[in-house]
Amino acid sequence: MKELTTTLDIEASTPVIWQILTDFPAFEQWNPFIRSISGQAVQGTKLAVNIQPPGGQGMTFKPTVLVAEPEREFAWLGHFLIPGLFDGEHRFRLEPLGDKRTRFTQSERFGGLLVPLLAKDLDTKVRQGFEAMNQALKTRAESLE
């Protein structure tokens, strides 16, 4: 089991950030890590998610939405090929810190047989992808607020 967590305070309200996170067609305009998402932010539905870590290979996977609590949390669970080989539970959490300030946390818990083999890339490329996305989200949200 391996977990990555990144956190960033954003000078924007949770409704503004939630709108950006769930406007999937706009991801390709601003998101350097999650290049596209198809589907809906509705618990139990399947998504098609394309990620492109910095310096890494892009990949598309089809996770299931675990949580879609407006303005609070959005999470999915995806698998590479078959469950137990390489699984990822990805979460976005929004914590209001005032009217127009939000703590944004992006995390993922990885499990499965391939995790030890991929640990270095998770610590470098995937973490860099999280941080690049967080910064891009901050820039976009603060420009809209």
Long-range contacts (C-beta under 8 A, 24 or more apart in sequence): 1-109, 1-110, 1-111, 1-115, 2-109, 2-110, 2-111, 2-115, 2-119, 2-122, 3-107, 3-108, 3-109, 3-110, 4-107, 4-108, 4-110, 4-122, 4-123, 4-126, 4-127, 4-130, 5-105, 5-106, 5-107, 6-105, 6-106, 6-107, 6-127, 6-130, 6-131, 6-134, 7-103, 7-104, 7-105, 7-106, 8-103, 8-104, 8-134, 8-135, 8-137, 8-138, 9-97, 9-101, 9-102, 9-103, 9-104, 10-101, 10-102, 10-103, 10-104, 10-137, 10-138, 10-141, 10-142, 11-100, 11-101, 11-138, 11-141, 11-142, 11-145, 12-100, 12-101, 12-102, 12-138, 12-141, 12-142, 12-144, 12-145, 13-96, 13-99, 13-100, 13-101, 13-102, 13-145, 14-71, 14-72, 14-94, 14-96, 14-102, 15-71, 16-141, 16-144, 16-145, 17-71, 17-94, 17-102, 17-104, 17-137, 17-141, 18-70, 18-71, 18-94, 20-137, 20-140, 20-141, 20-144, 21-74, 21-92, 21-137, 22-74, 30-136, 30-137, 30-139, 30-140, 31-133, 31-136, 31-137, 32-129, 32-132, 32-133, 32-136, 33-129, 33-130, 33-132, 33-133, 34-133, 39-65, 40-65, 41-65, 41-68, 41-74, 42-68, 43-67, 43-68, 47-76, 49-76, 49-78, 51-129, 52-129, 53-121, 53-125, 53-126, 53-128, 53-129, 54-125, 54-128, 54-129, 54-132, 55-125, 55-128, 56-121, 56-125, 56-126, 56-129, 63-88, 63-90, 67-91, 79-112, 80-112, 80-114, 83-112, 84-111, 84-112, 84-113, 85-112, 85-113, 85-114, 86-110, 86-112, 86-113, 86-114, 86-115, 86-118, 87-111, 87-112, 100-145, 102-141, 104-134, 104-137, 104-138, 106-130, 106-133, 106-134
